Amino acid sequence: MGVPAFLVLGAGAWGTALASVLAAGGRRVLLWGRDAAALRALEATRENARYLPGIRLPDSLGIVEALAEIPAHCTQAVLATPCQTTREICRLLAATAPQVRGIVCAAKGLERATGRLVHEVVREELGADVDVAVLSGPNFAREVAERRPAAVTIAADRTEFGAALLAAFHTAFFRPYLSEDLVGVAVGGSVKNALAIAAGIGDGLRLGANSRAALITRGLAEIARLGVALGARAETFMGLSGLGDLVLTCTDDLSRNRRFGLALGRGTSPEVAAADIGLVEGAATAPAVAALGARLRVEVPIVEQVAAVLAGHTTPAAAVAALMAREPRAEDRAWRR
């Protein structure tokens, strides 16, 4: 099955980077965003000055301001808008571009109001007959846009759709791997944002490298427990969209979630930190994951403490103390509820 053309929804850093990947691979690509003035500037300068300054976009990458104007052969879309806007964007897409029948979910997170993963929201809004995939992995948008070597996991609901996406995204600098585990890939990419906030808090408190390594390891156990409870495969979390993405996001300051946590650990309020950093997906994901864990009776103590800090129910130092005071148990319980 071939992929005739792509629409990339979201002209932020990640959407622009993914559009550039597809264009570099010879695909016909259109990029859409909410800010019409920013799109016109992007088209005129061939640079996303706000999100990816200094990087020239491929000349073949097209810009579209109105979804109703996309051509009939543009039947696949990459959803790179913020997680919490997924339902709204799907409704807009259904109303203006019904020819789009394949969706690649590149946003990471859970819908706060429902606890749904992004691909589940897409299914609810666009129907069961739409092809759906989840793209996730250890990638910062700027490095991808700079064409530095990177790898990603693409989980698809149909083998033919997945194979077509693998071919579309594969370039000399971007290597995709195929999976059938949509839930596992989505959970790994979502929960790691909340854990990156925790890692940032620890480093903001100057807790040291031992603490960071322990948090990443125990955080992976939380991801796996929750994912398996939702029907994911345990081995998925040892891959790019699990361990790989978690390590990257928890250890590098290009991560907005980590920088947000650093600010919290140094005494900045969540409101001030968010205003300074911008969109922090983990801030909305943490309470959604904590609520989902409680509903499923799955232990996610690190994420619960992050949610409590964000809600003002505890302080970063008290959250660390609460985690360390938990009753010791056998490590092999990591994959159980």
C-alpha contacts under 8 A as a table, 3 or more apart, distances in Angstrom:
res1	aa1	res2	aa2	distance
1	M	160	E	6.09
1	M	161	F	7.01
1	M	163	A	7.98
1	M	164	A	6.09
2	G	164	A	5.82
3	V	6	F	7.68
3	V	75	T	7.95
3	V	76	Q	7.19
3	V	164	A	6.22
3	V	165	L	7.45
3	V	168	A	7.30
4	P	27	R	7.67
4	P	28	R	7.30
4	P	73	H	6.35
4	P	74	C	6.65
4	P	75	T	7.20
4	P	76	Q	7.88
5	A	27	R	6.46
5	A	28	R	4.93
5	A	29	V	5.99
5	A	73	H	6.31
5	A	74	C	4.61
5	A	75	T	6.35
5	A	76	Q	6.35
6	F	27	R	7.47
6	F	28	R	6.28
6	F	29	V	4.84
6	F	30	L	6.32
6	F	74	C	5.63
6	F	75	T	6.68
6	F	76	Q	4.91
6	F	77	A	5.35
6	F	78	V	7.17
7	L	29	V	5.86
7	L	30	L	4.84
7	L	31	L	5.98
7	L	32	W	7.31
7	L	74	C	6.51
7	L	75	T	7.73
7	L	76	Q	6.22
7	L	77	A	4.52
7	L	78	V	6.24
8	V	11	A	7.78
8	V	15	G	6.33
8	V	16	T	7.94
8	V	18	L	7.83
8	V	19	A	6.22
8	V	29	V	7.23
8	V	30	L	6.11
8	V	31	L	4.83
8	V	32	W	6.13
8	V	77	A	5.56
8	V	78	V	4.65
8	V	79	L	6.35
8	V	80	A	6.97
9	L	15	G	6.78
9	L	31	L	6.32
9	L	32	W	5.13
9	L	33	G	6.22
9	L	77	A	6.95
9	L	78	V	5.96
9	L	79	L	5.13
9	L	80	A	5.60
9	L	81	T	6.21
10	G	14	W	7.95
10	G	15	G	5.16
10	G	16	T	7.44
10	G	31	L	7.20
10	G	32	W	5.83
10	G	33	G	4.80
10	G	34	R	7.53
10	G	79	L	6.94
10	G	80	A	5.03
10	G	81	T	4.64
11	A	14	W	7.61
11	A	15	G	5.21
11	A	16	T	5.32
11	A	31	L	6.53
11	A	32	W	6.04
11	A	33	G	4.83
11	A	34	R	7.94
11	A	39	L	7.83
11	A	80	A	7.90
11	A	81	T	7.91
12	G	15	G	5.45
12	G	16	T	5.95
12	G	33	G	7.82
12	G	51	Y	6.07
12	G	80	A	7.93
12	G	81	T	7.73
13	A	16	T	5.33
13	A	17	A	6.08
13	A	48	N	7.98
13	A	51	Y	5.00
13	A	52	L	6.08
13	A	141	A	5.70
13	A	142	R	7.06
14	W	17	A	5.06
14	W	18	L	6.13
14	W	80	A	6.60
14	W	140	F	7.82
14	W	141	A	4.95
15	G	18	L	5.23
15	G	19	A	6.08
15	G	31	L	7.84
15	G	78	V	7.86
15	G	79	L	7.84
15	G	80	A	5.04
15	G	81	T	7.44
16	T	19	A	5.09
16	T	20	S	6.19
16	T	31	L	7.31
16	T	48	N	7.68
16	T	145	A	7.84
17	A	20	S	5.06
17	A	21	V	6.35
17	A	141	A	5.69
17	A	142	R	7.14
17	A	144	V	6.13
17	A	145	A	4.79
18	L	21	V	4.96
18	L	22	L	6.35
18	L	144	V	7.86
18	L	145	A	7.78
19	A	22	L	5.24
19	A	23	A	6.16
19	A	29	V	6.50
19	A	30	L	7.58
19	A	31	L	6.74
19	A	61	L	7.18
20	S	23	A	5.03
20	S	24	A	5.96
20	S	57	L	6.50
20	S	58	P	6.40
20	S	61	L	7.00
20	S	145	A	6.70
21	V	24	A	5.09
21	V	25	G	6.38
21	V	144	V	7.79
21	V	145	A	7.49
21	V	169	F	6.50
21	V	171	T	7.23
21	V	174	F	7.32
22	L	25	G	5.15
22	L	26	G	6.68
22	L	27	R	5.44
22	L	28	R	7.61
22	L	29	V	6.82
22	L	168	A	6.36
22	L	169	F	5.70
23	A	26	G	5.19
23	A	27	R	5.06
23	A	28	R	6.37
23	A	29	V	6.10
23	A	58	P	6.66
23	A	60	S	6.37
23	A	61	L	5.91
24	A	27	R	7.33
24	A	58	P	7.09
24	A	171	T	7.08
25	G	168	A	6.64
25	G	169	F	6.83
25	G	170	H	6.87
25	G	171	T	5.61
27	R	168	A	6.91
28	R	60	S	7.36
28	R	61	L	7.25
29	V	60	S	7.58
29	V	61	L	5.51
29	V	62	G	6.04
30	L	61	L	6.14
30	L	62	G	4.55
30	L	63	I	5.33
30	L	64	V	6.25
31	L	61	L	7.30
31	L	62	G	6.18
31	L	63	I	4.91
31	L	64	V	6.03
32	W	39	L	7.57
32	W	63	I	6.29
32	W	64	V	5.32
32	W	65	E	6.00
32	W	66	A	7.66
32	W	67	L	7.57
33	G	36	A	7.09
33	G	39	L	6.88
33	G	65	E	7.04
34	R	65	E	7.84
35	D	38	A	5.34
35	D	39	L	6.32
36	A	39	L	5.03
36	A	40	R	6.25
36	A	65	E	5.92
37	A	40	R	5.16
37	A	41	A	6.30
38	A	41	A	5.08
38	A	42	L	6.07
39	L	42	L	4.95
39	L	43	E	6.16
39	L	63	I	6.85
39	L	64	V	7.76
39	L	65	E	7.02
40	R	43	E	5.12
40	R	44	A	6.18
40	R	63	I	8.00
41	A	44	A	5.07
41	A	45	T	6.03
41	A	46	R	7.88
41	A	47	E	7.99
42	L	45	T	5.37
42	L	46	R	5.18
42	L	47	E	5.26
42	L	48	N	5.45
42	L	49	A	7.50
43	E	46	R	5.22
43	E	47	E	7.53
43	E	62	G	7.80
43	E	63	I	6.39
46	R	56	R	5.67
46	R	57	L	5.24
46	R	58	P	7.58
46	R	59	D	7.43
47	E	52	L	7.27
47	E	53	P	6.64
47	E	54	G	6.94
47	E	55	I	6.06
47	E	56	R	5.11
47	E	57	L	5.83
48	N	51	Y	5.76
48	N	52	L	5.21
48	N	53	P	5.91
48	N	55	I	7.47
48	N	56	R	7.99
48	N	57	L	7.92
49	A	52	L	5.71
49	A	53	P	4.25
49	A	54	G	7.07
50	R	53	P	6.19
52	L	55	I	6.06
52	L	142	R	6.34
52	L	145	A	7.87
55	I	145	A	7.17
55	I	146	E	6.95
57	L	61	L	7.11
58	P	61	L	5.53
59	D	62	G	7.78
64	V	67	L	7.08
64	V	69	E	7.37
64	V	70	I	7.22
65	E	69	E	7.97
66	A	69	E	5.52
66	A	70	I	7.48
67	L	70	I	5.64
67	L	93	L	7.25
67	L	96	T	5.89
67	L	97	A	6.18
68	A	96	T	4.86
68	A	97	A	5.80
70	I	74	C	6.67
70	I	97	A	7.30
71	P	74	C	5.60
72	A	75	T	6.99
72	A	99	Q	6.35
73	H	99	Q	7.97
74	C	77	A	7.95
74	C	99	Q	7.33
74	C	100	V	6.72
75	T	99	Q	5.52
75	T	100	V	4.04
75	T	101	R	5.78
75	T	102	G	6.50
76	Q	100	V	5.36
76	Q	101	R	6.18
76	Q	102	G	4.59
76	Q	103	I	5.96
76	Q	104	V	7.81
77	A	100	V	6.60
77	A	102	G	6.20
77	A	103	I	4.97
77	A	104	V	6.16
78	V	103	I	5.84
78	V	104	V	4.59
78	V	105	C	6.09
78	V	106	A	6.64
79	L	86	T	7.97
79	L	103	I	6.82
79	L	104	V	5.93
79	L	105	C	4.96
79	L	106	A	5.59
79	L	107	A	6.58
80	A	105	C	6.85
80	A	106	A	5.04
80	A	107	A	5.13
81	T	85	T	6.84
81	T	86	T	6.97
81	T	89	I	7.99
81	T	107	A	6.27
82	P	85	T	5.63
82	P	86	T	6.89
82	P	107	A	6.03
82	P	108	K	7.78
82	P	281	E	7.54
83	C	86	T	5.42
83	C	107	A	5.44
83	C	108	K	6.04
83	C	109	G	5.63
83	C	110	L	6.88
83	C	111	E	6.66
83	C	118	V	6.67
83	C	281	E	7.33
84	Q	87	R	7.55
84	Q	109	G	7.90
84	Q	110	L	7.61
84	Q	111	E	5.57
84	Q	112	R	7.11
85	T	88	E	5.40
85	T	89	I	6.17
86	T	89	I	5.19
86	T	90	C	6.11
86	T	118	V	6.83
86	T	121	V	7.03
86	T	122	V	7.35
87	R	90	C	5.19
87	R	91	R	6.33
87	R	121	V	6.18
87	R	122	V	6.99
87	R	125	E	6.81
88	E	91	R	5.25
88	E	92	L	6.31
89	I	92	L	5.00
89	I	93	L	6.07
90	C	93	L	4.99
90	C	94	A	6.11
90	C	122	V	6.50
90	C	125	E	6.24
90	C	126	L	6.80
91	R	94	A	5.12
91	R	95	A	6.23
91	R	125	E	6.58
91	R	126	L	7.72
92	L	95	A	5.21
92	L	96	T	6.16
93	L	96	T	5.29
93	L	97	A	5.20
93	L	98	P	6.71
93	L	100	V	7.84
94	A	97	A	5.76
94	A	98	P	5.03
94	A	126	L	6.76
95	A	98	P	6.56
97	A	100	V	6.07
98	P	101	R	7.37
100	V	103	I	7.65
101	R	129	D	7.90
101	R	130	V	4.99
101	R	131	D	6.25
102	G	130	V	5.69
102	G	131	D	4.52
102	G	132	V	5.91
103	I	130	V	7.36
103	I	131	D	6.17
103	I	132	V	4.91
103	I	133	A	6.24
104	V	132	V	5.96
104	V	133	A	4.67
104	V	134	V	5.60
104	V	135	L	6.58
105	C	118	V	6.76
105	C	119	H	6.33
105	C	132	V	7.43
105	C	133	A	5.98
105	C	134	V	4.67
105	C	135	L	5.97
106	A	134	V	6.24
106	A	135	L	5.09
106	A	136	S	6.47
107	A	118	V	7.14
108	K	118	V	7.24
108	K	136	S	7.80
108	K	186	A	6.99
108	K	189	G	5.51
108	K	190	S	4.80
108	K	281	E	7.39
109	G	117	L	6.59
109	G	118	V	6.84
109	G	186	A	7.75
109	G	187	V	7.82
109	G	189	G	7.06
109	G	190	S	4.08
109	G	191	V	7.00
109	G	193	N	7.80
109	G	281	E	6.55
109	G	282	G	7.25
109	G	284	A	7.91
109	G	285	T	5.57
110	L	114	T	7.98
110	L	115	G	5.41
110	L	116	R	5.43
110	L	117	L	4.76
110	L	118	V	6.40
110	L	190	S	6.56
110	L	284	A	7.84
110	L	285	T	5.54
110	L	288	A	6.40
110	L	289	V	7.34
111	E	114	T	5.66
111	E	115	G	5.12
111	E	116	R	5.26
111	E	117	L	6.41
111	E	118	V	7.09
111	E	285	T	7.40
111	E	288	A	7.12
112	R	115	G	5.51
112	R	116	R	7.75
112	R	284	A	6.20
112	R	285	T	6.53
112	R	287	P	7.32
112	R	288	A	4.99
113	A	288	A	7.60
114	T	288	A	7.87
115	G	288	A	5.51
115	G	289	V	7.11
115	G	291	A	7.74
115	G	292	L	6.29
116	R	120	E	5.93
116	R	121	V	6.28
117	L	120	E	5.26
117	L	121	V	6.48
117	L	183	V	7.91
117	L	186	A	6.74
117	L	187	V	7.49
118	V	121	V	5.20
118	V	122	V	6.38
118	V	186	A	7.55
119	H	122	V	4.96
119	H	123	R	6.24
119	H	132	V	6.78
119	H	133	A	7.33
119	H	134	V	6.97
119	H	182	L	7.93
119	H	186	A	7.87
120	E	123	R	5.07
120	E	124	E	6.26
121	V	124	E	5.09
121	V	125	E	6.23
122	V	125	E	5.26
122	V	126	L	5.78
122	V	127	G	7.64
122	V	132	V	7.88
123	R	126	L	5.41
123	R	127	G	5.09
123	R	128	A	5.76
123	R	130	V	7.32
123	R	132	V	7.79
124	E	127	G	5.84
124	E	128	A	7.68
126	L	130	V	6.63
127	G	130	V	6.01
128	A	131	D	7.99
131	D	156	A	7.84
131	D	157	D	6.72
131	D	158	R	7.20
131	D	161	F	7.06
132	V	156	A	6.10
132	V	157	D	5.98
133	A	154	I	6.62
133	A	155	A	5.34
133	A	156	A	4.15
133	A	157	D	6.30
133	A	162	G	7.32
133	A	182	L	6.94
134	V	153	T	7.99
134	V	154	I	5.58
134	V	155	A	5.11
134	V	156	A	6.52
134	V	182	L	6.07
134	V	185	V	6.81
134	V	186	A	6.45
135	L	152	V	6.92
135	L	153	T	5.77
135	L	154	I	4.49
135	L	155	A	6.54
135	L	185	V	7.61
136	S	152	V	5.81
136	S	153	T	5.47
136	S	154	I	6.62
136	S	185	V	6.52
136	S	186	A	7.25
136	S	189	G	5.97
136	S	240	L	7.70
136	S	241	S	5.35
136	S	245	D	7.99
137	G	151	A	6.88
137	G	152	V	4.53
137	G	153	T	5.83
137	G	189	G	7.00
137	G	240	L	5.03
137	G	241	S	4.24
137	G	242	G	7.50
137	G	244	G	6.72
137	G	245	D	5.23
138	P	150	A	7.86
138	P	151	A	7.26
138	P	152	V	6.86
138	P	240	L	6.25
138	P	241	S	6.72
138	P	244	G	5.45
138	P	245	D	3.94
138	P	246	L	7.52
138	P	248	L	5.89
138	P	249	T	7.54
139	N	143	E	7.43
139	N	144	V	6.99
139	N	150	A	6.77
139	N	151	A	7.55
139	N	152	V	7.55
139	N	245	D	7.30
139	N	248	L	7.78
140	F	143	E	5.66
140	F	144	V	6.53
140	F	254	L	7.22
140	F	255	S	7.70
141	A	144	V	5.16
141	A	145	A	6.10
142	R	145	A	5.02
142	R	146	E	6.10
143	E	146	E	4.96
143	E	147	R	6.36
143	E	148	R	5.55
144	V	147	R	5.04
144	V	148	R	5.76
144	V	149	P	7.38
144	V	150	A	6.74
144	V	173	F	7.93
144	V	174	F	7.51
145	A	148	R	7.64
147	R	173	F	5.61
147	R	174	F	7.65
148	R	173	F	5.92
148	R	174	F	7.97
149	P	172	A	7.84
149	P	173	F	4.44
149	P	174	F	5.92
149	P	175	R	7.84
150	A	173	F	6.21
150	A	174	F	5.03
150	A	175	R	6.23
151	A	174	F	5.67
151	A	175	R	4.55
151	A	176	P	5.54
151	A	177	Y	7.49
151	A	240	L	7.51
152	V	174	F	7.69
152	V	175	R	6.36
152	V	176	P	4.75
152	V	177	Y	6.16
152	V	240	L	6.30
152	V	241	S	7.17
153	T	176	P	5.55
153	T	177	Y	4.77
153	T	178	L	5.90
153	T	179	S	6.79
153	T	185	V	7.43
153	T	240	L	6.29
153	T	241	S	6.17
154	I	162	G	7.17
154	I	165	L	7.82
154	I	166	L	7.41
154	I	176	P	6.53
154	I	177	Y	6.05
154	I	178	L	5.09
154	I	179	S	5.96
154	I	185	V	7.90
155	A	162	G	6.89
155	A	178	L	5.86
155	A	179	S	4.35
155	A	180	E	4.99
155	A	181	D	5.73
155	A	182	L	5.07
155	A	185	V	6.73
156	A	159	T	6.78
156	A	161	F	6.60
156	A	162	G	4.95
156	A	178	L	7.68
156	A	179	S	6.64
156	A	180	E	5.53
156	A	181	D	7.50
156	A	182	L	6.44
157	D	161	F	7.52
157	D	162	G	7.42
157	D	180	E	6.36
157	D	182	L	7.19
158	R	161	F	5.33
158	R	162	G	6.19
158	R	180	E	7.92
159	T	162	G	5.08
159	T	163	A	6.10
159	T	180	E	7.91
160	E	163	A	5.16
160	E	164	A	6.25
161	F	164	A	5.21
161	F	165	L	6.28
162	G	165	L	5.12
162	G	166	L	6.12
162	G	178	L	6.75
163	A	166	L	5.05
163	A	167	A	6.40
163	A	178	L	7.64
164	A	167	A	5.26
164	A	168	A	6.21
165	L	168	A	4.88
165	L	169	F	6.10
166	L	169	F	5.51
166	L	170	H	6.04
166	L	176	P	5.97
166	L	177	Y	7.11
166	L	178	L	6.93
167	A	170	H	5.40
169	F	174	F	7.02
169	F	175	R	7.40
169	F	176	P	6.66
170	H	173	F	7.92
170	H	174	F	5.67
170	H	175	R	5.29
170	H	176	P	6.06
171	T	174	F	5.08
171	T	175	R	6.56
172	A	175	R	7.58
179	S	182	L	7.52
181	D	184	G	5.36
181	D	185	V	6.23
181	D	232	A	6.32
181	D	233	R	6.82
181	D	236	T	7.34
182	L	185	V	5.35
182	L	186	A	6.00
182	L	232	A	7.78
183	V	186	A	5.15
183	V	187	V	5.95
183	V	227	G	7.00
183	V	230	L	7.25
183	V	231	G	7.01
183	V	232	A	5.41
184	G	187	V	5.17
184	G	188	G	6.11
184	G	227	G	5.74
184	G	228	V	7.77
184	G	231	G	7.85
184	G	232	A	4.60
184	G	233	R	6.30
184	G	234	A	7.86
184	G	236	T	5.96
184	G	237	F	6.99
185	V	188	G	5.34
185	V	189	G	6.32
185	V	236	T	6.86
185	V	237	F	7.75
185	V	241	S	5.51
185	V	242	G	7.07
186	A	189	G	5.31
186	A	190	S	6.11
186	A	241	S	7.93
187	V	190	S	5.08
187	V	191	V	5.95
187	V	223	I	6.94
187	V	226	L	7.89
187	V	227	G	5.97
188	G	191	V	5.74
188	G	192	K	6.13
188	G	223	I	6.23
188	G	224	A	7.99
188	G	227	G	7.73
188	G	237	F	6.58
188	G	241	S	5.59
188	G	242	G	4.62
188	G	243	L	7.96
188	G	245	D	7.65
188	G	246	L	7.73
189	G	192	K	5.83
189	G	193	N	7.30
189	G	241	S	5.86
189	G	242	G	6.76
189	G	245	D	6.83
189	G	246	L	7.90
190	S	193	N	5.94
190	S	194	A	7.72
190	S	282	G	7.71
190	S	285	T	7.06
191	V	194	A	5.51
191	V	195	L	6.56
191	V	223	I	6.28
191	V	282	G	7.59
191	V	285	T	7.04
191	V	286	A	7.40
191	V	289	V	7.09
192	K	195	L	4.91
192	K	196	A	5.98
192	K	219	G	7.85
192	K	223	I	7.55
192	K	242	G	7.90
192	K	245	D	7.16
192	K	246	L	5.19
192	K	249	T	7.23
192	K	250	C	7.96
192	K	282	G	7.89
193	N	196	A	5.05
193	N	197	I	6.58
193	N	246	L	7.87
193	N	249	T	7.16
193	N	257	N	5.99
193	N	281	E	6.65
193	N	282	G	4.47
193	N	285	T	7.42
193	N	286	A	7.98
194	A	197	I	5.26
194	A	198	A	6.65
194	A	257	N	7.34
194	A	282	G	4.40
194	A	283	A	6.78
194	A	285	T	6.37
194	A	286	A	5.09
194	A	303	V	6.19
194	A	306	V	7.04
195	L	198	A	4.89
195	L	199	A	6.22
195	L	216	I	7.64
195	L	219	G	6.36
195	L	246	L	7.74
195	L	250	C	7.12
195	L	282	G	7.90
195	L	302	I	7.21
195	L	303	V	6.45
195	L	306	V	7.94
196	A	199	A	4.91
196	A	200	G	6.11
196	A	246	L	7.36
196	A	249	T	5.70
196	A	250	C	4.39
196	A	251	T	7.93
196	A	255	S	7.96
196	A	257	N	5.60
196	A	258	R	4.85
196	A	261	G	7.24
196	A	282	G	7.82
197	I	200	G	5.05
197	I	201	I	6.17
197	I	250	C	7.64
197	I	257	N	5.11
197	I	258	R	4.88
197	I	259	R	7.50
197	I	260	F	6.27
197	I	261	G	4.18
197	I	262	L	7.51
197	I	282	G	6.96
197	I	306	V	7.24
198	A	201	I	5.03
198	A	202	G	6.28
198	A	215	L	7.90
198	A	258	R	7.57
198	A	261	G	6.08
198	A	302	I	7.25
198	A	303	V	7.68
198	A	306	V	6.22
199	A	202	G	5.13
199	A	203	D	6.33
199	A	212	R	6.11
199	A	215	L	6.83
199	A	216	I	7.57
199	A	250	C	5.54
199	A	251	T	7.62
199	A	258	R	6.44
199	A	261	G	6.85
199	A	262	L	7.92
200	G	203	D	5.13
200	G	204	G	5.93
200	G	250	C	7.02
200	G	257	N	7.60
200	G	258	R	4.48
200	G	259	R	6.13
200	G	260	F	6.91
200	G	261	G	3.99
200	G	262	L	4.20
200	G	263	A	7.69
200	G	264	L	7.94
200	G	265	G	7.05
201	I	204	G	4.92
201	I	205	L	6.18
201	I	258	R	7.78
201	I	261	G	4.36
201	I	262	L	4.89
201	I	263	A	7.28
201	I	264	L	5.92
201	I	265	G	4.19
201	I	266	R	7.67
201	I	316	P	6.69
202	G	205	L	5.13
202	G	206	R	6.28
202	G	207	L	5.49
202	G	208	G	7.62
202	G	211	S	7.27
202	G	212	R	6.86
202	G	261	G	7.85
202	G	262	L	7.44
202	G	265	G	6.56
203	D	206	R	4.73
203	D	207	L	5.82
203	D	208	G	6.59
203	D	212	R	7.42
203	D	262	L	6.23
203	D	265	G	7.18
204	G	207	L	7.76
204	G	261	G	7.16
204	G	262	L	4.37
204	G	263	A	6.64
204	G	264	L	7.16
204	G	265	G	4.17
204	G	266	R	5.09
205	L	262	L	7.88
205	L	265	G	5.06
205	L	266	R	6.29
205	L	317	A	7.55
207	L	210	N	7.88
207	L	211	S	5.98
207	L	212	R	7.66
208	G	211	S	5.58
208	G	212	R	6.54
209	A	212	R	5.04
209	A	213	A	6.19
210	N	213	A	5.31
210	N	214	A	6.23
211	S	214	A	5.14
211	S	215	L	6.10
212	R	215	L	5.10
212	R	216	I	6.24
213	A	216	I	5.24
213	A	217	T	6.24
214	A	217	T	5.16
214	A	218	R	6.05
215	L	218	R	5.20
215	L	219	G	5.62
216	I	219	G	4.92
216	I	220	L	6.11
216	I	246	L	7.18
216	I	247	V	6.90
216	I	250	C	7.34
217	T	220	L	5.23
217	T	221	A	6.64
218	R	221	A	5.00
218	R	222	E	6.51
218	R	334	A	7.77
219	G	222	E	5.05
219	G	223	I	6.37
219	G	302	I	6.90
220	L	223	I	5.04
220	L	224	A	6.15
220	L	237	F	7.57
220	L	242	G	7.51
220	L	243	L	6.77
220	L	246	L	7.51
221	A	224	A	5.08
221	A	225	R	6.05
221	A	334	A	5.15
221	A	335	W	6.13
222	E	225	R	5.18
222	E	226	L	6.18
222	E	299	E	6.96
222	E	300	V	5.27
222	E	301	P	7.89
222	E	302	I	7.94
222	E	334	A	7.50
222	E	335	W	7.94
223	I	226	L	5.40
223	I	227	G	5.98
223	I	237	F	7.61
223	I	242	G	7.91
224	A	227	G	5.02
224	A	228	V	5.93
224	A	234	A	6.22
224	A	237	F	6.29
224	A	335	W	6.11
225	R	228	V	5.39
225	R	229	A	6.21
225	R	298	V	6.72
225	R	299	E	7.59
225	R	334	A	7.10
225	R	335	W	5.06
225	R	336	R	5.77
225	R	337	R	5.84
226	L	229	A	5.16
226	L	230	L	6.38
226	L	293	G	6.78
226	L	298	V	6.20
226	L	299	E	7.94
226	L	300	V	7.76
226	L	337	R	7.70
227	G	230	L	5.09
227	G	231	G	6.41
227	G	232	A	5.11
227	G	233	R	7.52
227	G	234	A	7.58
228	V	231	G	4.99
228	V	232	A	4.65
228	V	233	R	6.10
228	V	234	A	6.15
228	V	335	W	7.92
229	A	232	A	7.24
229	A	296	L	7.39
229	A	298	V	7.56
229	A	337	R	7.56
232	A	236	T	7.59
233	R	236	T	5.62
233	R	237	F	7.79
234	A	237	F	5.93
234	A	238	M	7.75
234	A	335	W	8.00
235	E	238	M	5.46
235	E	239	G	7.27
236	T	239	G	5.49
236	T	241	S	7.43
236	T	242	G	6.62
237	F	240	L	7.75
237	F	241	S	6.76
237	F	242	G	4.08
237	F	243	L	5.88
238	M	242	G	5.75
238	M	243	L	5.30
238	M	244	G	7.64
239	G	242	G	5.35
239	G	243	L	5.84
239	G	244	G	6.19
240	L	243	L	6.19
240	L	244	G	4.38
240	L	245	D	6.03
241	S	244	G	6.00
241	S	245	D	5.39
241	S	246	L	7.87
242	G	245	D	5.64
242	G	246	L	6.11
243	L	246	L	5.09
243	L	247	V	6.08
244	G	247	V	5.49
244	G	248	L	6.37
245	D	248	L	5.20
245	D	249	T	6.06
246	L	249	T	5.36
246	L	250	C	6.02
247	V	250	C	5.32
247	V	251	T	6.10
248	L	251	T	5.55
248	L	252	D	6.07
249	T	252	D	6.05
249	T	255	S	5.48
249	T	257	N	7.48
249	T	258	R	6.69
250	C	255	S	7.54
250	C	258	R	5.97
251	T	258	R	7.55
252	D	255	S	5.99
252	D	258	R	7.47
253	D	256	R	7.21
253	D	258	R	6.42
253	D	259	R	6.03
254	L	259	R	7.76
255	S	258	R	5.27
255	S	259	R	6.29
256	R	259	R	5.01
256	R	260	F	5.98
256	R	277	I	6.65
256	R	278	G	7.95
256	R	279	L	7.74
256	R	280	V	6.15
257	N	260	F	5.05
257	N	261	G	6.32
257	N	280	V	5.59
257	N	281	E	7.19
257	N	282	G	6.16
257	N	283	A	7.90
258	R	261	G	5.07
258	R	262	L	6.19
259	R	262	L	4.92
259	R	263	A	6.30
259	R	277	I	7.69
260	F	263	A	5.23
260	F	264	L	6.43
260	F	270	P	7.82
260	F	273	A	5.96
260	F	274	A	6.88
260	F	277	I	6.91
260	F	280	V	7.36
261	G	264	L	4.99
261	G	265	G	6.11
262	L	265	G	5.12
262	L	266	R	6.27
263	A	266	R	5.14
263	A	267	G	6.48
263	A	268	T	5.29
263	A	269	S	7.77
263	A	273	A	6.11
264	L	267	G	5.20
264	L	268	T	4.91
264	L	269	S	6.12
264	L	270	P	6.51
264	L	273	A	7.22
264	L	316	P	7.16
265	G	268	T	7.31
265	G	316	P	5.98
265	G	317	A	7.87
268	T	272	V	6.56
268	T	273	A	6.20
269	S	272	V	5.39
269	S	273	A	6.11
270	P	273	A	5.11
270	P	274	A	5.99
270	P	310	L	6.30
271	E	274	A	5.29
271	E	275	A	6.21
272	V	275	A	5.12
272	V	276	D	6.30
273	A	276	D	5.20
273	A	277	I	6.14
274	A	277	I	5.17
274	A	278	G	5.41
274	A	279	L	6.94
274	A	280	V	6.89
275	A	278	G	5.69
277	I	280	V	7.53
280	V	283	A	5.71
280	V	284	A	7.67
281	E	284	A	5.74
281	E	285	T	6.22
282	G	285	T	4.67
282	G	286	A	5.69
283	A	286	A	5.75
283	A	287	P	7.58
283	A	307	A	7.80
283	A	310	L	7.25
284	A	287	P	6.28
284	A	288	A	6.78
285	T	288	A	5.09
285	T	289	V	5.99
286	A	289	V	5.20
286	A	290	A	6.12
286	A	303	V	5.82
286	A	304	E	7.22
286	A	306	V	6.56
286	A	307	A	5.29
287	P	290	A	4.99
287	P	291	A	6.09
287	P	303	V	7.81
287	P	304	E	7.29
287	P	307	A	5.01
288	A	291	A	5.20
288	A	292	L	6.13
289	V	292	L	4.98
289	V	293	G	5.99
289	V	303	V	7.13
290	A	293	G	5.14
290	A	294	A	6.28
290	A	300	V	6.70
290	A	303	V	6.17
290	A	304	E	5.18
290	A	307	A	7.05
291	A	294	A	5.15
291	A	295	R	6.21
292	L	295	R	5.02
292	L	296	L	6.14
293	G	296	L	5.16
293	G	297	R	5.66
293	G	298	V	4.71
293	G	299	E	6.27
293	G	300	V	6.31
294	A	297	R	4.89
294	A	298	V	6.28
294	A	299	E	7.52
295	R	298	V	7.79
297	R	337	R	6.92
298	V	337	R	4.70
299	E	337	R	6.06
300	V	303	V	5.59
300	V	304	E	6.14
301	P	304	E	4.93
301	P	305	Q	6.25
301	P	323	L	7.14
302	I	305	Q	5.26
302	I	306	V	6.40
302	I	323	L	7.15
303	V	306	V	5.00
303	V	307	A	6.20
304	E	307	A	5.10
304	E	308	A	6.19
305	Q	308	A	4.91
305	Q	309	V	6.18
305	Q	314	T	7.94
305	Q	319	A	5.56
305	Q	323	L	7.94
306	V	309	V	5.15
306	V	310	L	6.26
306	V	319	A	7.68
307	A	310	L	5.11
307	A	311	A	6.15
308	A	311	A	5.09
308	A	312	G	6.22
308	A	313	H	5.07
308	A	314	T	5.80
309	V	312	G	5.13
309	V	313	H	5.86
309	V	314	T	5.06
309	V	315	T	5.62
309	V	316	P	6.27
309	V	319	A	7.29
310	L	313	H	7.63
311	A	314	T	7.89
312	G	315	T	7.17
314	T	318	A	6.22
314	T	319	A	6.39
315	T	318	A	5.13
315	T	319	A	6.05
316	P	319	A	5.07
316	P	320	V	6.42
317	A	320	V	5.26
317	A	321	A	6.34
318	A	321	A	4.96
318	A	322	A	6.13
319	A	322	A	5.11
319	A	323	L	6.37
320	V	323	L	5.20
320	V	324	M	6.27
321	A	324	M	5.18
321	A	325	A	6.13
322	A	325	A	5.13
322	A	326	R	6.58
323	L	326	R	5.49
329	R	333	R	7.71
330	A	333	R	5.92
331	E	334	A	5.83
332	D	335	W	7.09
333	R	336	R	5.28
333	R	337	R	7.86
334	A	337	R	7.97
